[in-house]
Amino acid sequence: MSLEGVARNEELFRNVNEQIEGVSRTVPASEATIEFLCECDQIDCLEKITVTRAEYESVRAVPTRFLVVADHLDPRVEHVVVSNERFLVVEKEGVAAADAEESDPRADEE
């Protein structure tokens, strides 16, 4: 898959997760975590990541950052900024970072 295709796939999953986050606002506060889709560049990935709303919001605060399953890092276009037993937060580099910023679904909220 081309690097452009990789970036588009990640952006698609980020947009789906934004929809999940929007729906999750209706979930009771007693629900500590929410399941999101892995935002990796693997077109056939359907893995889920369990995160708190605060964790998700901290990733979304930076448009070049994405949530991925631990072994879904793509060192061609990203590096790890956070790692724990449940997920990685990766940050895009170069063209992938520029694409992520341009396609940020929250850019209009500012």
C-alpha positions in Angstrom: 0.0 0.0 0.0 1.3 3.5 -0.8 2.1 5.9 1.9 -0.9 8.0 0.8 -3.1 4.9 1.1 -1.7 4.3 4.5 -2.5 7.8 5.7 -6.1 7.6 4.3 -6.7 4.3 6.1 -5.6 5.8 9.4 -7.7 8.9 8.9 -10.7 6.7 8.2 -10.4 4.9 11.5 -9.8 8.1 13.3 -13.1 9.5 11.9 -14.9 6.4 12.9 -13.5 6.7 16.4 -14.7 10.3 16.5 -18.2 9.0 15.9 -17.8 6.4 18.7 -16.6 9.1 21.0 -19.6 11.2 20.2 -22.0 8.4 21.0 -20.0 7.6 24.1 -21.0 10.9 25.6 -24.4 9.3 26.3 -22.8 6.4 28.2 -23.1 6.8 32.0 -20.1 8.2 33.8 -19.8 4.9 35.7 -18.5 3.3 32.5 -14.8 3.8 33.0 -13.6 2.8 29.5 -14.8 2.8 25.9 -13.7 0.5 23.0 -12.2 2.2 20.0 -10.9 0.8 16.7 -7.2 0.5 16.2 -6.2 3.4 14.0 -3.3 1.6 12.3 -2.7 1.6 8.5 -3.5 -2.1 8.1 -6.6 -2.1 5.9 -8.0 -5.4 7.3 -7.4 -4.5 11.0 -10.6 -4.7 13.1 -8.9 -4.9 16.5 -10.3 -2.8 19.4 -8.5 -0.8 22.0 -10.0 0.0 25.4 -9.3 3.5 26.7 -10.7 6.0 29.1 -12.3 9.1 27.7 -9.4 11.1 29.2 -6.9 8.9 27.3 -8.8 9.3 24.1 -9.0 13.1 24.5 -5.3 13.4 25.2 -4.5 11.6 21.9 -7.0 13.8 20.0 -5.5 17.0 21.4 -2.7 16.5 18.9 -3.9 15.9 15.3 -0.8 13.9 14.3 -1.4 11.3 17.0 -3.2 8.0 16.7 -4.2 5.0 18.9 -2.9 1.6 17.7 -2.5 -1.9 19.0 1.0 -2.6 20.3 2.3 -4.5 17.3 0.7 -2.3 14.7 3.4 0.4 14.6 4.5 1.4 11.1 8.0 2.9 11.5 7.9 4.2 7.9 5.5 7.0 8.9 5.3 7.2 12.7 7.1 6.9 16.0 5.8 5.9 19.5 5.1 8.7 22.0 3.2 6.6 24.6 3.3 2.9 25.3 1.4 0.8 27.8 0.0 -2.7 28.2 -3.2 -1.8 26.3 -2.1 0.4 23.3 0.5 2.7 21.7 0.0 6.3 20.9 2.0 7.0 17.7 2.8 10.3 16.1 2.9 10.7 12.3 6.0 12.1 10.6 6.5 13.9 7.3 3.8 13.7 4.7 1.7 11.5 6.9 1.8 14.2 9.6 0.7 16.9 7.1 -2.1 14.6 5.9 -3.3 14.0 9.5 -3.4 17.7 10.3 -5.3 18.5 7.1 -7.8 15.8 7.7 -8.3 16.4 11.5 -12.0 16.1 12.1 -11.6 18.5 15.0 -9.9 21.3 13.1 -13.3 23.1 12.5 -14.0 23.1 16.3 -11.2 25.6 17.0 
